[in-house]
């Protein structure tokens, strides 16, 4: 009969051989419930972030469009009015969503708007040489009851420098003769138009004002460049003219004459 201790040792050996007490093989990796929840939460967070970005972009675009439509953009208003050249004044107002008035709120513009068919002016002020003006002004003319001319003035350009935008040197307009588009020409000049006029023939007149310091005299020299565009977008004429601001400032006023002169 086998010894009891020997039998016990054999049973233990069999037990170990069967692997009952051996370190069990690691289970196949499986995603537990906590990890799955974490992944779902991460996906949800990314979705919310993307949604917030889309909503923010939509809000920015919406505000930009709203501000663009609500702001007092004189150039845009004048262009919209010009689309109705040849139509009645009432139709032009309706199509441009504008209301023309007969008089300016600024006494200094009385002679400028006298005889016009109606005007629109900015609600915001600017100051040019101590004179209060609207930032911009639109003046219309009619012929045979139809809108024949729309003119836009940008007084805000003259607020910092009444002589025009400051440049480093003289700008030769003849060098711009071959430029086919308005945007390209203005980019070459580096100037915004002080005046834009649309007429019934679909032509467009633009005036630019600038000044520079003369290297010899150290005086400010001012010019205006005048460009006429045909209906097909080609340049009809381009020229410049020196503005004699100093002569205007120093000119002696004409004597006042009236029927009440003293004898």
HELIX and SHEET records of a PDB file:
HELIX    1   1 UNK A    4  UNK A   17  1                                  14    
HELIX    2   2 UNK A   33  UNK A   70  1                                  38    
HELIX    3   3 UNK A   74  UNK A   82  1                                   9    
HELIX    4   4 UNK A   89  UNK A   96  1                                   8    
HELIX    5   5 UNK A  107  UNK A  109  5                                   3    
HELIX    6   6 UNK A  110  UNK A  113  1                                   4    
HELIX    7   7 UNK A  155  UNK A  158  5                                   4    
HELIX    8   8 UNK A  173  UNK A  176  5                                   4    
HELIX    9   9 UNK A  182  UNK A  189  1                                   8    
HELIX   10  10 UNK A  245  UNK A  250  1                                   6    
SHEET    1   A 6 UNK A 118  UNK A 121  0                                        
SHEET    2   A 6 UNK A 136  UNK A 143 -1                                        
SHEET    3   A 6 UNK A 146  UNK A 154 -1                                        
SHEET    4   A 6 UNK A 195  UNK A 199 -1                                        
SHEET    5   A 6 UNK A 204  UNK A 213 -1                                        
SHEET    6   A 6 UNK A 165  UNK A 166  1                                        
SHEET    1   B 7 UNK A 118  UNK A 121  0                                        
SHEET    2   B 7 UNK A 136  UNK A 143 -1                                        
SHEET    3   B 7 UNK A 146  UNK A 154 -1                                        
SHEET    4   B 7 UNK A 195  UNK A 199 -1                                        
SHEET    5   B 7 UNK A 204  UNK A 213 -1                                        
SHEET    6   B 7 UNK A 220  UNK A 229 -1                                        
SHEET    7   B 7 UNK A 235  UNK A 243 -1                                        
SHEET    1   C 2 UNK A 125  UNK A 128  0                                        
SHEET    2   C 2 UNK A 131  UNK A 134 -1                                        
END                                                                             
